[in-house]
Amino acid sequence: MTYNTNLFYWATSELSQDAFICWLLSWADRSNAAKNPAMHATGLTFLNALLQHSNQPPVSGTTVRVKKQFYSIDVIAEVGENLVLLIEDKTDTCEHGDQLKRYHAVLQEHYPQRAVLPIFCKTGNQSNYKKAEQSGYSLFLRHDFLSVLRKITADGLENNIIDDFLSSLECREEKTQSFLTLPVAQWPSQAWEGFFLALQHVFPDLRWGYVANPRGGFMGAWWHYGAWSGWETYLQIEQESLVLRLGCWHTKHPPAVCASVRDRWLKTLEATSRQTGITIQRPARRGNGRSMAAACVGTGPDWIKLDQKGLLDFNATVAFLREVMTMLDLARSDLTHAHA
């Protein structure tokens, strides 16, 4: 049996990542310059990368006092006499409630003479960072971490802890990008995340995440919302299925009314699909609640276009999704069945 000897293969919690950040920032303190010049320079490189993301100039020869779980904040670093870094650190979880604004307010009260620089650090994948940005946090994401650590190792530093952490991030990145190198049927959840992140660059309104259900759940994405007959219509990817859905979240309708609206929307979609040449079919499960599946596009994964090697053809898939979006727009404009 072969055992993985990477420290961060075993130390996977956010607390372990907190510890790495604290350890690396601690080396930036000027008292460590003589102790280990190479590690001191490395700590400063990391610190200045964080400061750059907060639109601050680089520092050197300064004090850096690091604290962990101070007022429940993951990491703070007092830099010199005028600055304090507030780092909310995440691996795979997301921020919740008003914690980001609350942490910022707490530190501003505790350090009235310093500029508080809030940073949202995330090494996993996330659908969007709207809440963090609205709370005034700078983003320091996996690609930022990778950029800094790759430069540090390229400059010749030899350190097993840094090598292990960099390797663990490279592994995460490789899994995320594996949607380009693996057959669709073999995509792990991280590959679906990578695919959805790539789609977000094309369709900015797309959001994604894991959807739990009694049948085992799926990685899903949803976008291209628009109104029809008082309901929201939109597209949803349910891993290998592309579904045209109908939702009404503000008003609770009786099941019979929901089913009637769903069937009218399906008729509209069927009529439009015949005009556009896009094949749709009734899904096995449609439901009659506030959000319902009205139709599936193609059969199975037909909507995912493949190249000659049987791998994802991203550009062709995007082009087909645009065709489906156009069909959806046409169906919305067809009021023939809207009030039938």
HELIX and SHEET records of a PDB file:
HELIX    1   1 LEU A    7  TRP A   10  1                                   4    
HELIX    2   2 GLU A   14  SER A   26  1                                  13    
HELIX    3   3 ARG A   30  ASN A   32  5                                   3    
HELIX    4   4 PRO A   37  HIS A   53  1                                  17    
HELIX    5   5 GLN A   99  HIS A  110  1                                  12    
HELIX    6   6 LYS A  130  GLN A  134  1                                   5    
HELIX    7   7 ARG A  142  ALA A  154  1                                  13    
HELIX    8   8 ASN A  160  THR A  176  1                                  17    
HELIX    9   9 GLN A  177  LEU A  180  5                                   4    
HELIX   10  10 VAL A  184  GLN A  186  5                                   3    
HELIX   11  11 SER A  189  VAL A  202  1                                  14    
HELIX   12  12 PRO A  255  THR A  276  1                                  22    
HELIX   13  13 PHE A  314  SER A  333  1                                  20    
SHEET    1   A 5 VAL A  64  PHE A  70  0                                        
SHEET    2   A 5 ILE A  73  VAL A  79 -1                                        
SHEET    3   A 5 LEU A  83  LYS A  90 -1                                        
SHEET    4   A 5 ALA A 115  LYS A 122  1                                        
SHEET    5   A 5 SER A 138  LEU A 141  1                                        
SHEET    1   B 6 ARG A 207  VAL A 211  0                                        
SHEET    2   B 6 PHE A 218  TRP A 228 -1                                        
SHEET    3   B 6 TRP A 231  GLU A 238 -1                                        
SHEET    4   B 6 SER A 241  GLY A 247 -1                                        
SHEET    5   B 6 SER A 291  VAL A 297 -1                                        
SHEET    6   B 6 ILE A 280  GLN A 281 -1                                        
END                                                                             
